[in-house]
Amino acid sequence: MTYAQYTPEQLDQLVLQILDLTILLREMSLTARKNKVNEIPMHDRKAIQWCESLEQWARKSKLNLDLMIADLPRES
């Protein structure tokens, strides 16, 4: 596994990319409902695996950030 250093701005860019994907999927669901399409055929196995991996990655990264912050010197 390769570690990369992320700036807060890079995290924001990642979030925006994920939100763009979320918007696209939401538009699809709204369009399907509007047009009374009850089922949308999609290959989902890889997408579900990626989402699970992304969630694990984010949770581990959050924990690492929390630990890093806990180790910072405290102002008195």
N, CA, C and O atoms as a Maestro MAE file, in Angstrom:
{
 s_m_m2io_version
 :::
 2.0.0
}

f_m_ct {
 s_m_title
 :::
 protein
 m_atom[304] {
  # First column is atom index #
  i_m_mmod_type
  r_m_x_coord
  r_m_y_coord
  r_m_z_coord
  i_m_residue_number
  s_m_chain_name
  s_m_pdb_residue_name
  s_m_pdb_atom_name
  i_m_atomic_number
  :::
  1 25 0.849 -1.173 0.000 1 A "MET " " N  " 7
  2 3 0.000 0.000 0.000 1 A "MET " " CA " 6
  3 2 0.897 1.238 0.000 1 A "MET " " C  " 6
  4 15 1.877 1.306 0.741 1 A "MET " " O  " 8
  5 25 0.558 2.189 -0.817 2 A "THR " " N  " 7
  6 3 1.317 3.422 -0.926 2 A "THR " " CA " 6
  7 2 0.608 4.528 -0.169 2 A "THR " " C  " 6
  8 15 -0.592 4.744 -0.341 2 A "THR " " O  " 8
  9 25 1.360 5.226 0.673 3 A "TYR " " N  " 7
  10 3 0.801 6.373 1.378 3 A "TYR " " CA " 6
  11 2 1.071 7.629 0.570 3 A "TYR " " C  " 6
  12 15 2.167 7.820 0.044 3 A "TYR " " O  " 8
  13 25 0.079 8.467 0.478 4 A "ALA " " N  " 7
  14 3 0.222 9.769 -0.163 4 A "ALA " " CA " 6
  15 2 -0.176 10.824 0.850 4 A "ALA " " C  " 6
  16 15 -1.103 10.627 1.636 4 A "ALA " " O  " 8
  17 25 0.520 11.931 0.829 5 A "GLN " " N  " 7
  18 3 0.192 13.038 1.718 5 A "GLN " " CA " 6
  19 2 -0.898 13.875 1.045 5 A "GLN " " C  " 6
  20 15 -0.727 14.326 -0.087 5 A "GLN " " O  " 8
  21 25 -1.996 14.077 1.730 6 A "TYR " " N  " 7
  22 3 -3.107 14.871 1.205 6 A "TYR " " CA " 6
  23 2 -3.177 16.190 1.949 6 A "TYR " " C  " 6
  24 15 -3.036 16.245 3.170 6 A "TYR " " O  " 8
  25 25 -3.394 17.237 1.196 7 A "THR " " N  " 7
  26 3 -3.677 18.527 1.813 7 A "THR " " CA " 6
  27 2 -5.187 18.609 2.022 7 A "THR " " C  " 6
  28 15 -5.930 17.860 1.386 7 A "THR " " O  " 8
  29 25 -5.658 19.492 2.891 8 A "PRO " " N  " 7
  30 3 -7.109 19.664 3.024 8 A "PRO " " CA " 6
  31 2 -7.773 20.003 1.683 8 A "PRO " " C  " 6
  32 15 -8.902 19.588 1.423 8 A "PRO " " O  " 8
  33 25 -7.067 20.756 0.838 9 A "GLU " " N  " 7
  34 3 -7.623 21.108 -0.474 9 A "GLU " " CA " 6
  35 2 -7.789 19.875 -1.362 9 A "GLU " " C  " 6
  36 15 -8.763 19.764 -2.105 9 A "GLU " " O  " 8
  37 25 -6.828 18.950 -1.278 10 A "GLN " " N  " 7
  38 3 -6.947 17.718 -2.062 10 A "GLN " " CA " 6
  39 2 -8.111 16.869 -1.572 10 A "GLN " " C  " 6
  40 15 -8.811 16.248 -2.372 10 A "GLN " " O  " 8
  41 25 -8.319 16.842 -0.263 11 A "LEU " " N  " 7
  42 3 -9.485 16.130 0.271 11 A "LEU " " CA " 6
  43 2 -10.771 16.766 -0.226 11 A "LEU " " C  " 6
  44 15 -11.723 16.068 -0.575 11 A "LEU " " O  " 8
  45 25 -10.798 18.095 -0.256 12 A "ASP " " N  " 7
  46 3 -11.977 18.785 -0.776 12 A "ASP " " CA " 6
  47 2 -12.238 18.411 -2.228 12 A "ASP " " C  " 6
  48 15 -13.388 18.208 -2.616 12 A "ASP " " O  " 8
  49 25 -11.185 18.316 -3.037 13 A "GLN " " N  " 7
  50 3 -11.346 17.929 -4.441 13 A "GLN " " CA " 6
  51 2 -11.897 16.510 -4.564 13 A "GLN " " C  " 6
  52 15 -12.734 16.237 -5.424 13 A "GLN " " O  " 8
  53 25 -11.426 15.610 -3.702 14 A "LEU " " N  " 7
  54 3 -11.945 14.243 -3.693 14 A "LEU " " CA " 6
  55 2 -13.424 14.235 -3.333 14 A "LEU " " C  " 6
  56 15 -14.222 13.533 -3.954 14 A "LEU " " O  " 8
  57 25 -13.778 15.020 -2.327 15 A "VAL " " N  " 7
  58 3 -15.181 15.117 -1.915 15 A "VAL " " CA " 6
  59 2 -16.041 15.635 -3.068 15 A "VAL " " C  " 6
  60 15 -17.127 15.113 -3.319 15 A "VAL " " O  " 8
  61 25 -15.557 16.654 -3.762 16 A "LEU " " N  " 7
  62 3 -16.322 17.208 -4.884 16 A "LEU " " CA " 6
  63 2 -16.509 16.170 -5.989 16 A "LEU " " C  " 6
  64 15 -17.573 16.103 -6.605 16 A "LEU " " O  " 8
  65 25 -15.495 15.375 -6.234 17 A "GLN " " N  " 7
  66 3 -15.611 14.313 -7.238 17 A "GLN " " CA " 6
  67 2 -16.660 13.287 -6.822 17 A "GLN " " C  " 6
  68 15 -17.461 12.838 -7.642 17 A "GLN " " O  " 8
  69 25 -16.649 12.923 -5.549 18 A "ILE " " N  " 7
  70 3 -17.641 11.973 -5.043 18 A "ILE " " CA " 6
  71 2 -19.039 12.583 -5.101 18 A "ILE " " C  " 6
  72 15 -20.001 11.895 -5.443 18 A "ILE " " O  " 8
  73 25 -19.159 13.862 -4.772 19 A "LEU " " N  " 7
  74 3 -20.462 14.535 -4.849 19 A "LEU " " CA " 6
  75 2 -20.971 14.600 -6.285 19 A "LEU " " C  " 6
  76 15 -22.169 14.445 -6.523 19 A "LEU " " O  " 8
  77 25 -20.075 14.827 -7.244 20 A "ASP " " N  " 7
  78 3 -20.480 14.815 -8.652 20 A "ASP " " CA " 6
  79 2 -21.070 13.455 -9.031 20 A "ASP " " C  " 6
  80 15 -22.084 13.376 -9.723 20 A "ASP " " O  " 8
  81 25 -20.424 12.402 -8.570 21 A "LEU " " N  " 7
  82 3 -20.934 11.055 -8.831 21 A "LEU " " CA " 6
  83 2 -22.283 10.847 -8.155 21 A "LEU " " C  " 6
  84 15 -23.191 10.256 -8.739 21 A "LEU " " O  " 8
  85 25 -22.411 11.330 -6.934 22 A "THR " " N  " 7
  86 3 -23.671 11.241 -6.198 22 A "THR " " CA " 6
  87 2 -24.784 11.958 -6.948 22 A "THR " " C  " 6
  88 15 -25.899 11.447 -7.056 22 A "THR " " O  " 8
  89 25 -24.479 13.131 -7.459 23 A "ILE " " N  " 7
  90 3 -25.478 13.904 -8.211 23 A "ILE " " CA " 6
  91 2 -25.906 13.143 -9.457 23 A "ILE " " C  " 6
  92 15 -27.092 13.085 -9.779 23 A "ILE " " O  " 8
  93 25 -24.942 12.561 -10.156 24 A "LEU " " N  " 7
  94 3 -25.262 11.791 -11.363 24 A "LEU " " CA " 6
  95 2 -26.200 10.631 -11.050 24 A "LEU " " C  " 6
  96 15 -27.184 10.413 -11.757 24 A "LEU " " O  " 8
  97 25 -25.890 9.887 -9.986 25 A "LEU " " N  " 7
  98 3 -26.749 8.759 -9.611 25 A "LEU " " CA " 6
  99 2 -28.122 9.236 -9.150 25 A "LEU " " C  " 6
  100 15 -29.132 8.598 -9.446 25 A "LEU " " O  " 8
  101 25 -28.163 10.347 -8.431 26 A "ARG " " N  " 7
  102 3 -29.454 10.900 -7.982 26 A "ARG " " CA " 6
  103 2 -30.284 11.339 -9.183 26 A "ARG " " C  " 6
  104 15 -31.493 11.109 -9.217 26 A "ARG " " O  " 8
  105 25 -29.646 11.970 -10.168 27 A "GLU " " N  " 7
  106 3 -30.362 12.354 -11.384 27 A "GLU " " CA " 6
  107 2 -30.942 11.133 -12.086 27 A "GLU " " C  " 6
  108 15 -32.056 11.178 -12.607 27 A "GLU " " O  " 8
  109 25 -30.184 10.048 -12.095 28 A "MET " " N  " 7
  110 3 -30.676 8.819 -12.714 28 A "MET " " CA " 6
  111 2 -31.912 8.301 -11.984 28 A "MET " " C  " 6
  112 15 -32.884 7.905 -12.627 28 A "MET " " O  " 8
  113 25 -31.888 8.299 -10.659 29 A "SER " " N  " 7
  114 3 -33.042 7.796 -9.910 29 A "SER " " CA " 6
  115 2 -34.261 8.686 -10.123 29 A "SER " " C  " 6
  116 15 -35.377 8.190 -10.273 29 A "SER " " O  " 8
  117 25 -34.050 9.993 -10.137 30 A "LEU " " N  " 7
  118 3 -35.177 10.905 -10.366 30 A "LEU " " CA " 6
  119 2 -35.743 10.753 -11.774 30 A "LEU " " C  " 6
  120 15 -36.959 10.757 -11.963 30 A "LEU " " O  " 8
  121 25 -34.863 10.620 -12.756 31 A "THR " " N  " 7
  122 3 -35.304 10.431 -14.141 31 A "THR " " CA " 6
  123 2 -36.065 9.120 -14.296 31 A "THR " " C  " 6
  124 15 -37.086 9.069 -14.981 31 A "THR " " O  " 8
  125 25 -35.568 8.059 -13.660 32 A "ALA " " N  " 7
  126 3 -36.249 6.767 -13.731 32 A "ALA " " CA " 6
  127 2 -37.645 6.867 -13.117 32 A "ALA " " C  " 6
  128 15 -38.618 6.378 -13.691 32 A "ALA " " O  " 8
  129 25 -37.739 7.500 -11.953 33 A "ARG " " N  " 7
  130 3 -39.065 7.652 -11.322 33 A "ARG " " CA " 6
  131 2 -40.007 8.472 -12.197 33 A "ARG " " C  " 6
  132 15 -41.165 8.107 -12.400 33 A "ARG " " O  " 8
  133 25 -39.491 9.580 -12.707 34 A "LYS " " N  " 7
  134 3 -40.308 10.468 -13.538 34 A "LYS " " CA " 6
  135 2 -40.856 9.735 -14.759 34 A "LYS " " C  " 6
  136 15 -41.987 9.969 -15.184 34 A "LYS " " O  " 8
  137 25 -40.033 8.844 -15.314 35 A "ASN " " N  " 7
  138 3 -40.427 8.125 -16.521 35 A "ASN " " CA " 6
  139 2 -40.967 6.729 -16.237 35 A "ASN " " C  " 6
  140 15 -41.123 5.907 -17.140 35 A "ASN " " O  " 8
  141 25 -41.250 6.481 -14.948 36 A "LYS " " N  " 7
  142 3 -41.835 5.221 -14.529 36 A "LYS " " CA " 6
  143 2 -41.008 4.000 -14.944 36 A "LYS " " C  " 6
  144 15 -41.545 2.958 -15.320 36 A "LYS " " O  " 8
  145 25 -39.690 4.164 -14.863 37 A "VAL " " N  " 7
  146 3 -38.775 3.049 -15.085 37 A "VAL " " CA " 6
  147 2 -38.482 2.463 -13.713 37 A "VAL " " C  " 6
  148 15 -37.855 3.115 -12.878 37 A "VAL " " O  " 8
  149 25 -38.933 1.234 -13.474 38 A "ASN " " N  " 7
  150 3 -38.834 0.628 -12.153 38 A "ASN " " CA " 6
  151 2 -37.503 -0.067 -11.893 38 A "ASN " " C  " 6
  152 15 -37.120 -0.252 -10.738 38 A "ASN " " O  " 8
  153 25 -36.803 -0.449 -12.937 39 A "GLU " " N  " 7
  154 3 -35.533 -1.136 -12.761 39 A "GLU " " CA " 6
  155 2 -34.543 -0.625 -13.792 39 A "GLU " " C  " 6
  156 15 -34.873 -0.450 -14.965 39 A "GLU " " O  " 8
  157 25 -33.311 -0.388 -13.326 40 A "ILE " " N  " 7
  158 3 -32.232 0.082 -14.193 40 A "ILE " " CA " 6
  159 2 -31.159 -0.998 -14.182 40 A "ILE " " C  " 6
  160 15 -30.553 -1.237 -13.137 40 A "ILE " " O  " 8
  161 25 -30.904 -1.654 -15.302 41 A "PRO " " N  " 7
  162 3 -29.875 -2.696 -15.304 41 A "PRO " " CA " 6
  163 2 -28.487 -2.069 -15.175 41 A "PRO " " C  " 6
  164 15 -28.095 -1.214 -15.969 41 A "PRO " " O  " 8
  165 25 -27.762 -2.515 -14.160 42 A "MET " " N  " 7
  166 3 -26.417 -2.000 -13.917 42 A "MET " " CA " 6
  167 2 -25.546 -3.129 -13.400 42 A "MET " " C  " 6
  168 15 -26.005 -3.971 -12.628 42 A "MET " " O  " 8
  169 25 -24.288 -3.149 -13.825 43 A "HIS " " N  " 7
  170 3 -23.317 -4.064 -13.236 43 A "HIS " " CA " 6
  171 2 -22.841 -3.402 -11.951 43 A "HIS " " C  " 6
  172 15 -22.204 -2.349 -11.992 43 A "HIS " " O  " 8
  173 25 -23.147 -4.011 -10.815 44 A "ASP " " N  " 7
  174 3 -22.892 -3.304 -9.561 44 A "ASP " " CA " 6
  175 2 -21.850 -3.942 -8.656 44 A "ASP " " C  " 6
  176 15 -21.459 -3.330 -7.662 44 A "ASP " " O  " 8
  177 25 -21.394 -5.126 -8.958 45 A "ARG " " N  " 7
  178 3 -20.487 -5.807 -8.036 45 A "ARG " " CA " 6
  179 2 -19.228 -4.990 -7.768 45 A "ARG " " C  " 6
  180 15 -18.845 -4.793 -6.615 45 A "ARG " " O  " 8
  181 25 -18.590 -4.519 -8.824 46 A "LYS " " N  " 7
  182 3 -17.366 -3.727 -8.652 46 A "LYS " " CA " 6
  183 2 -17.664 -2.420 -7.935 46 A "LYS " " C  " 6
  184 15 -16.892 -2.002 -7.072 46 A "LYS " " O  " 8
  185 25 -18.762 -1.771 -8.273 47 A "ALA " " N  " 7
  186 3 -19.102 -0.499 -7.630 47 A "ALA " " CA " 6
  187 2 -19.323 -0.694 -6.130 47 A "ALA " " C  " 6
  188 15 -18.880 0.122 -5.322 47 A "ALA " " O  " 8
  189 25 -19.995 -1.755 -5.769 48 A "ILE " " N  " 7
  190 3 -20.232 -2.034 -4.347 48 A "ILE " " CA " 6
  191 2 -18.906 -2.317 -3.646 48 A "ILE " " C  " 6
  192 15 -18.681 -1.839 -2.534 48 A "ILE " " O  " 8
  193 25 -18.033 -3.084 -4.281 49 A "GLN " " N  " 7
  194 3 -16.717 -3.362 -3.697 49 A "GLN " " CA " 6
  195 2 -15.921 -2.073 -3.531 49 A "GLN " " C  " 6
  196 15 -15.294 -1.862 -2.493 49 A "GLN " " O  " 8
  197 25 -15.940 -1.209 -4.541 50 A "TRP " " N  " 7
  198 3 -15.209 0.056 -4.469 50 A "TRP " " CA " 6
  199 2 -15.751 0.940 -3.355 50 A "TRP " " C  " 6
  200 15 -14.987 1.570 -2.625 50 A "TRP " " O  " 8
  201 25 -17.063 0.983 -3.231 51 A "CYS " " N  " 7
  202 3 -17.673 1.797 -2.161 51 A "CYS " " CA " 6
  203 2 -17.276 1.270 -0.784 51 A "CYS " " C  " 6
  204 15 -16.967 2.050 0.117 51 A "CYS " " O  " 8
  205 25 -17.284 -0.035 -0.624 52 A "GLU " " N  " 7
  206 3 -16.884 -0.623 0.653 52 A "GLU " " CA " 6
  207 2 -15.419 -0.326 0.948 52 A "GLU " " C  " 6
  208 15 -15.064 0.019 2.075 52 A "GLU " " O  " 8
  209 25 -14.579 -0.459 -0.060 53 A "SER " " N  " 7
  210 3 -13.153 -0.164 0.114 53 A "SER " " CA " 6
  211 2 -12.929 1.311 0.411 53 A "SER " " C  " 6
  212 15 -12.109 1.658 1.262 53 A "SER " " O  " 8
  213 25 -13.646 2.170 -0.279 54 A "LEU " " N  " 7
  214 3 -13.525 3.605 -0.060 54 A "LEU " " CA " 6
  215 2 -13.953 3.975 1.352 54 A "LEU " " C  " 6
  216 15 -13.323 4.812 1.998 54 A "LEU " " O  " 8
  217 25 -15.017 3.354 1.829 55 A "GLU " " N  " 7
  218 3 -15.477 3.619 3.189 55 A "GLU " " CA " 6
  219 2 -14.427 3.173 4.212 55 A "GLU " " C  " 6
  220 15 -14.138 3.899 5.163 55 A "GLU " " O  " 8
  221 25 -13.866 1.992 4.017 56 A "GLN " " N  " 7
  222 3 -12.813 1.503 4.924 56 A "GLN " " CA " 6
  223 2 -11.612 2.439 4.897 56 A "GLN " " C  " 6
  224 15 -11.067 2.784 5.946 56 A "GLN " " O  " 8
  225 25 -11.201 2.846 3.711 57 A "TRP " " N  " 7
  226 3 -10.077 3.768 3.550 57 A "TRP " " CA " 6
  227 2 -10.338 5.074 4.281 57 A "TRP " " C  " 6
  228 15 -9.457 5.587 4.972 57 A "TRP " " O  " 8
  229 25 -11.539 5.616 4.136 58 A "ALA " " N  " 7
  230 3 -11.881 6.887 4.776 58 A "ALA " " CA " 6
  231 2 -11.901 6.741 6.295 58 A "ALA " " C  " 6
  232 15 -11.402 7.613 7.005 58 A "ALA " " O  " 8
  233 25 -12.470 5.654 6.798 59 A "ARG " " N  " 7
  234 3 -12.527 5.445 8.256 59 A "ARG " " CA " 6
  235 2 -11.126 5.284 8.849 59 A "ARG " " C  " 6
  236 15 -10.831 5.840 9.907 59 A "ARG " " O  " 8
  237 25 -10.259 4.520 8.165 60 A "LYS " " N  " 7
  238 3 -8.887 4.361 8.644 60 A "LYS " " CA " 6
  239 2 -8.142 5.689 8.606 60 A "LYS " " C  " 6
  240 15 -7.394 6.014 9.528 60 A "LYS " " O  " 8
  241 25 -8.345 6.444 7.553 61 A "SER " " N  " 7
  242 3 -7.694 7.751 7.426 61 A "SER " " CA " 6
  243 2 -8.171 8.703 8.507 61 A "SER " " C  " 6
  244 15 -7.374 9.461 9.062 61 A "SER " " O  " 8
  245 25 -9.467 8.674 8.814 62 A "LYS " " N  " 7
  246 3 -10.017 9.511 9.881 62 A "LYS " " CA " 6
  247 2 -9.419 9.131 11.223 62 A "LYS " " C  " 6
  248 15 -9.081 10.003 12.024 62 A "LYS " " O  " 8
  249 25 -9.286 7.849 11.471 63 A "LEU " " N  " 7
  250 3 -8.678 7.385 12.714 63 A "LEU " " CA " 6
  251 2 -7.225 7.858 12.801 63 A "LEU " " C  " 6
  252 15 -6.784 8.329 13.849 63 A "LEU " " O  " 8
  253 25 -6.490 7.733 11.707 64 A "ASN " " N  " 7
  254 3 -5.099 8.204 11.689 64 A "ASN " " CA " 6
  255 2 -5.025 9.700 11.964 64 A "ASN " " C  " 6
  256 15 -4.148 10.147 12.703 64 A "ASN " " O  " 8
  257 25 -5.923 10.471 11.386 65 A "LEU " " N  " 7
  258 3 -5.962 11.913 11.638 65 A "LEU " " CA " 6
  259 2 -6.261 12.190 13.105 65 A "LEU " " C  " 6
  260 15 -5.609 13.025 13.731 65 A "LEU " " O  " 8
  261 25 -7.245 11.488 13.647 66 A "ASP " " N  " 7
  262 3 -7.595 11.677 15.063 66 A "ASP " " CA " 6
  263 2 -6.415 11.362 15.972 66 A "ASP " " C  " 6
  264 15 -6.163 12.082 16.938 66 A "ASP " " O  " 8
  265 25 -5.691 10.290 15.669 67 A "LEU " " N  " 7
  266 3 -4.522 9.928 16.468 67 A "LEU " " CA " 6
  267 2 -3.415 10.971 16.329 67 A "LEU " " C  " 6
  268 15 -2.750 11.318 17.305 67 A "LEU " " O  " 8
  269 25 -3.225 11.466 15.110 68 A "MET " " N  " 7
  270 3 -2.214 12.480 14.878 68 A "MET " " CA " 6
  271 2 -2.546 13.757 15.667 68 A "MET " " C  " 6
  272 15 -1.660 14.370 16.263 68 A "MET " " O  " 8
  273 25 -3.799 14.142 15.664 69 A "ILE " " N  " 7
  274 3 -4.227 15.335 16.392 69 A "ILE " " CA " 6
  275 2 -4.081 15.122 17.899 69 A "ILE " " C  " 6
  276 15 -3.687 16.038 18.621 69 A "ILE " " O  " 8
  277 25 -4.394 13.926 18.369 70 A "ALA " " N  " 7
  278 3 -4.271 13.633 19.799 70 A "ALA " " CA " 6
  279 2 -2.821 13.728 20.258 70 A "ALA " " C  " 6
  280 15 -2.561 14.028 21.423 70 A "ALA " " O  " 8
  281 25 -1.880 13.479 19.364 71 A "ASP " " N  " 7
  282 3 -0.455 13.531 19.705 71 A "ASP " " CA " 6
  283 2 0.133 14.936 19.607 71 A "ASP " " C  " 6
  284 15 1.284 15.145 19.990 71 A "ASP " " O  " 8
  285 25 -0.633 15.901 19.102 72 A "LEU " " N  " 7
  286 3 -0.115 17.266 18.996 72 A "LEU " " CA " 6
  287 2 0.061 17.862 20.380 72 A "LEU " " C  " 6
  288 15 -0.722 17.578 21.287 72 A "LEU " " O  " 8
  289 25 1.088 18.688 20.545 73 A "PRO " " N  " 7
  290 3 1.252 19.348 21.847 73 A "PRO " " CA " 6
  291 2 0.085 20.279 22.131 73 A "PRO " " C  " 6
  292 15 -0.406 20.972 21.240 73 A "PRO " " O  " 8
  293 25 -0.343 20.284 23.356 74 A "ARG " " N  " 7
  294 3 -1.471 21.124 23.790 74 A "ARG " " CA " 6
  295 2 -0.959 22.450 24.327 74 A "ARG " " C  " 6
  296 15 0.064 22.516 25.008 74 A "ARG " " O  " 8
  297 25 -1.700 23.503 24.001 75 A "GLU " " N  " 7
  298 3 -1.363 24.827 24.549 75 A "GLU " " CA " 6
  299 2 -1.861 24.903 25.991 75 A "GLU " " C  " 6
  300 15 -2.938 24.408 26.323 75 A "GLU " " O  " 8
  301 25 -1.058 25.527 26.825 76 A "SER " " N  " 7
  302 3 -1.439 25.656 28.245 76 A "SER " " CA " 6
  303 2 -2.000 27.014 28.532 76 A "SER " " C  " 6
  304 15 -2.371 27.300 29.670 76 A "SER " " O  " 8
  :::
 }
 m_bond[303] {
  # First column is bond index #
  i_m_from
  i_m_to
  i_m_order
  :::
  1 1 2 1
  2 2 3 1
  3 3 4 2
  4 3 5 1
  5 5 6 1
  6 6 7 1
  7 7 8 2
  8 7 9 1
  9 9 10 1
  10 10 11 1
  11 11 12 2
  12 11 13 1
  13 13 14 1
  14 14 15 1
  15 15 16 2
  16 15 17 1
  17 17 18 1
  18 18 19 1
  19 19 20 2
  20 19 21 1
  21 21 22 1
  22 22 23 1
  23 23 24 2
  24 23 25 1
  25 25 26 1
  26 26 27 1
  27 27 28 2
  28 27 29 1
  29 29 30 1
  30 30 31 1
  31 31 32 2
  32 31 33 1
  33 33 34 1
  34 34 35 1
  35 35 36 2
  36 35 37 1
  37 37 38 1
  38 38 39 1
  39 39 40 2
  40 39 41 1
  41 41 42 1
  42 42 43 1
  43 43 44 2
  44 43 45 1
  45 45 46 1
  46 46 47 1
  47 47 48 2
  48 47 49 1
  49 49 50 1
  50 50 51 1
  51 51 52 2
  52 51 53 1
  53 53 54 1
  54 54 55 1
  55 55 56 2
  56 55 57 1
  57 57 58 1
  58 58 59 1
  59 59 60 2
  60 59 61 1
  61 61 62 1
  62 62 63 1
  63 63 64 2
  64 63 65 1
  65 65 66 1
  66 66 67 1
  67 67 68 2
  68 67 69 1
  69 69 70 1
  70 70 71 1
  71 71 72 2
  72 71 73 1
  73 73 74 1
  74 74 75 1
  75 75 76 2
  76 75 77 1
  77 77 78 1
  78 78 79 1
  79 79 80 2
  80 79 81 1
  81 81 82 1
  82 82 83 1
  83 83 84 2
  84 83 85 1
  85 85 86 1
  86 86 87 1
  87 87 88 2
  88 87 89 1
  89 89 90 1
  90 90 91 1
  91 91 92 2
  92 91 93 1
  93 93 94 1
  94 94 95 1
  95 95 96 2
  96 95 97 1
  97 97 98 1
  98 98 99 1
  99 99 100 2
  100 99 101 1
  101 101 102 1
  102 102 103 1
  103 103 104 2
  104 103 105 1
  105 105 106 1
  106 106 107 1
  107 107 108 2
  108 107 109 1
  109 109 110 1
  110 110 111 1
  111 111 112 2
  112 111 113 1
  113 113 114 1
  114 114 115 1
  115 115 116 2
  116 115 117 1
  117 117 118 1
  118 118 119 1
  119 119 120 2
  120 119 121 1
  121 121 122 1
  122 122 123 1
  123 123 124 2
  124 123 125 1
  125 125 126 1
  126 126 127 1
  127 127 128 2
  128 127 129 1
  129 129 130 1
  130 130 131 1
  131 131 132 2
  132 131 133 1
  133 133 134 1
  134 134 135 1
  135 135 136 2
  136 135 137 1
  137 137 138 1
  138 138 139 1
  139 139 140 2
  140 139 141 1
  141 141 142 1
  142 142 143 1
  143 143 144 2
  144 143 145 1
  145 145 146 1
  146 146 147 1
  147 147 148 2
  148 147 149 1
  149 149 150 1
  150 150 151 1
  151 151 152 2
  152 151 153 1
  153 153 154 1
  154 154 155 1
  155 155 156 2
  156 155 157 1
  157 157 158 1
  158 158 159 1
  159 159 160 2
  160 159 161 1
  161 161 162 1
  162 162 163 1
  163 163 164 2
  164 163 165 1
  165 165 166 1
  166 166 167 1
  167 167 168 2
  168 167 169 1
  169 169 170 1
  170 170 171 1
  171 171 172 2
  172 171 173 1
  173 173 174 1
  174 174 175 1
  175 175 176 2
  176 175 177 1
  177 177 178 1
  178 178 179 1
  179 179 180 2
  180 179 181 1
  181 181 182 1
  182 182 183 1
  183 183 184 2
  184 183 185 1
  185 185 186 1
  186 186 187 1
  187 187 188 2
  188 187 189 1
  189 189 190 1
  190 190 191 1
  191 191 192 2
  192 191 193 1
  193 193 194 1
  194 194 195 1
  195 195 196 2
  196 195 197 1
  197 197 198 1
  198 198 199 1
  199 199 200 2
  200 199 201 1
  201 201 202 1
  202 202 203 1
  203 203 204 2
  204 203 205 1
  205 205 206 1
  206 206 207 1
  207 207 208 2
  208 207 209 1
  209 209 210 1
  210 210 211 1
  211 211 212 2
  212 211 213 1
  213 213 214 1
  214 214 215 1
  215 215 216 2
  216 215 217 1
  217 217 218 1
  218 218 219 1
  219 219 220 2
  220 219 221 1
  221 221 222 1
  222 222 223 1
  223 223 224 2
  224 223 225 1
  225 225 226 1
  226 226 227 1
  227 227 228 2
  228 227 229 1
  229 229 230 1
  230 230 231 1
  231 231 232 2
  232 231 233 1
  233 233 234 1
  234 234 235 1
  235 235 236 2
  236 235 237 1
  237 237 238 1
  238 238 239 1
  239 239 240 2
  240 239 241 1
  241 241 242 1
  242 242 243 1
  243 243 244 2
  244 243 245 1
  245 245 246 1
  246 246 247 1
  247 247 248 2
  248 247 249 1
  249 249 250 1
  250 250 251 1
  251 251 252 2
  252 251 253 1
  253 253 254 1
  254 254 255 1
  255 255 256 2
  256 255 257 1
  257 257 258 1
  258 258 259 1
  259 259 260 2
  260 259 261 1
  261 261 262 1
  262 262 263 1
  263 263 264 2
  264 263 265 1
  265 265 266 1
  266 266 267 1
  267 267 268 2
  268 267 269 1
  269 269 270 1
  270 270 271 1
  271 271 272 2
  272 271 273 1
  273 273 274 1
  274 274 275 1
  275 275 276 2
  276 275 277 1
  277 277 278 1
  278 278 279 1
  279 279 280 2
  280 279 281 1
  281 281 282 1
  282 282 283 1
  283 283 284 2
  284 283 285 1
  285 285 286 1
  286 286 287 1
  287 287 288 2
  288 287 289 1
  289 289 290 1
  290 290 291 1
  291 291 292 2
  292 291 293 1
  293 293 294 1
  294 294 295 1
  295 295 296 2
  296 295 297 1
  297 297 298 1
  298 298 299 1
  299 299 300 2
  300 299 301 1
  301 301 302 1
  302 302 303 1
  303 303 304 2
  :::
 }
}
